[in-house]
Amino acid sequence: MTPEDQAWLTQIRHELHKRPEISGEEQETAAAIVEVLAACSPDRVLTDLGGHGVAAVYESGKKGPIVAIRCELDGLPIQETADLTYVSEYTGRGHLCGHDGHMAMVLGAAKALSNSRLETGSVVLIFQPAEETGKGAVAFRHDPKFAEITPDYVFSLHNLPGLDLGQVELCPGPANCASRGMRIVLVGKTSHAAAPHDGKSPAQALSRLMFELEKMGPDGPMDEAFALTTVTHANLGAATFGVSPGHAELWVTLRTVTDVRMAELIGAAESMVRSLAEAEGLSVTIEYDDIFEACSNDSEAVRVVSDACAAMGLSVLTSSNPQRFSEDFGQFAKGAKTAMFWLGAGKHHPQLHNPDYDFPDALIPVGTGVFLAAINRLLGFES
């Protein structure tokens, strides 16, 4: 990557950073991506995939694999606190996971492909909406237009604070945990606080559930038996001294390494919740949101990434433990060979989703280079 290209991509990243949009609302971001792609001469651009998703297609005109590179469009509903010249202009929203940097890397691949000729096959650059809610990849894949670009390989990355700047880490096999948000609503009967016996308060059930559910996922080794349950929100009645409550709500995040273990954990948690509610004379409803299936890397796709890193002179750390946080990238494994790798954002860099997080611009040429080396290994291209 030339210094001019790096400066161009850095400026694009900063502009994207200033105007973050949350999951499902990425219309302006998608339009900005389409505008930049127009200068990168793709053979086709598809829009509105699974919401505001965008795909740019580069074709060799010869039969061969379809290789996709995926990044994310969405920011987070978090107020940014970093002292930056390009700080978010939108109150309560920020690119605090680095998706702006991921987009810049994939646009870097577009720029390189515009000046190259593929020897075989096609490249699809995917700009996916709504990763943060776990809904984007599902919607993208099920969009009828996806049938036009169904890939054989899909590669993606995520920057990773806590890992040395520019260091690559790969997890053969399981790469990200499955997770889902469990919302439990308990309903009894309100009463005057002086006559709680005339009502049915869910207070005891709520307090027991907060304890018992976390016992069901006690953490531990990241193997097939791993389970982690985290209470994230609880609400009991109204903020008043005069009413014995009749309503309670509990939010819990369930997390496992495998989808099979997740199904077991869901079954056990639901059984326990319903049994306790029945014993307390309460009605109960259970709903789920932020549903992420487990993400697992394909062995052949992992080798492609490893070879791409070697071609760039990058060392690769191999980890046997998946990341605890979740990713909807695993959806692309339903029909393609996939691999996600981690790119270090710095040992002491602010953590993802922190209000002072900012993507390191020095990673743009590294991530772009790995993507291009992977494409070259599978398809070949000439500058």
BELSUL-V201111 format. One record per helix or strand. SS is the DSSP state (@ for helix, = for strand). FROM is the first residue (numbers start at 1). LEN is the number of residues. If there is no record, write none. Layout:
BEGIN
ss:SS from:FROM len:LEN
ss:SS from:FROM len:LEN
END
This chain:
BEGIN
ss:@ from:3 len:16
ss:@ from:27 len:14
ss:= from:44 len:6
ss:= from:53 len:7
ss:= from:66 len:7
ss:= from:76 len:1
ss:= from:94 len:1
ss:@ from:99 len:16
ss:= from:117 len:2
ss:= from:122 len:7
ss:@ from:136 len:7
ss:@ from:144 len:5
ss:= from:153 len:9
ss:= from:168 len:3
ss:= from:173 len:4
ss:= from:178 len:10
ss:= from:189 len:1
ss:= from:191 len:2
ss:@ from:193 len:6
ss:= from:200 len:1
ss:@ from:203 len:14
ss:= from:218 len:1
ss:= from:227 len:10
ss:= from:243 len:2
ss:= from:247 len:10
ss:@ from:259 len:21
ss:= from:283 len:10
ss:= from:295 len:3
ss:@ from:299 len:13
ss:= from:316 len:3
ss:= from:323 len:1
ss:@ from:328 len:6
ss:= from:337 len:10
ss:@ from:361 len:18
ss:= from:381 len:2
END
